[in-house]
Amino acid sequence: MYIKKILNELGIIPRKSRGQNFLIDENIAKKIVNFASIQKDDLVLEIGAGVGAISGGLIEKARDYFGVEIEEKFVDFLRTIYPDLPPKHFINKDIRQLDLAEIFTNTKFIIVSNLPYSISSEVVFWILKNRQYIKAVTLLLQREFAQRLAAQPNTKDYGSITVQCNLYTNSKLGDIVSGNCFVPKADVESRLIKLEILDTPRFKIDNEELFERVLRGAFSTRRKTIANALKASLCNSNSALGFRLVPEDLLHILEVLHIDSSCRAETLTVEDFCKISNKLGEFY
């Protein structure tokens, strides 16, 4: 329970607003590091380094290590216990505000994190946006969310973020972790997932912004057919597409692509969504 002792000494009370559940099980910490498959030439970036539950294992495995932590007291603590690392390698910042170009240039790196539940979606989207800098990602996430990232079509977990992960990465689920392995105890189970960034997207995308809008529209009302869901989001005067799409054009696009307009979003493949987005781009 040394982590409880450190938190007390630092005067830190875990904040629910930041989703702070600190890993206290050393065996799970080792599993996270091993699951990341870090090689001796790899650079590693840890998100939410905290009080270093997995930092030591990462530092030992990697050629070089950087830790990002929003809590200043933790950054000061980490600089103290790892004096051999340059102080600048512990970055006091919100990962969502970090400009990776300032740190990494020609070498891609590996991300490892016991990620706070409250910002999981935002960080995953941030990772996908910054994928040009990243080789692979190992995350410990809420179990249901991890399973969403790796879900298959025609399942309840399949959604917009699933499609984007499948387009840009290969995913692999790992061990399930009990809430008892954290302090404070987590109310839900966690699960490991690894995302290996593809050199190029699995399918061609002409316009990423348009593709994301199609996904948001398609999954915004899951009970609607794909035609009705896209009509509601794309065929109205408030659409931010930069053009006005009429329902007849949308139905024609689905017909040309041999996509049943009465199907639902969760039945479509990643390739289907790419084709819809690209065809929309051709029309306008």
Order of alpha helices (4+ residues) and beta strands (2+ residues): alpha-beta-alpha-beta-alpha-beta-alpha-beta-beta-alpha-beta-alpha-alpha-beta-beta-beta-alpha-alpha-alpha-alpha
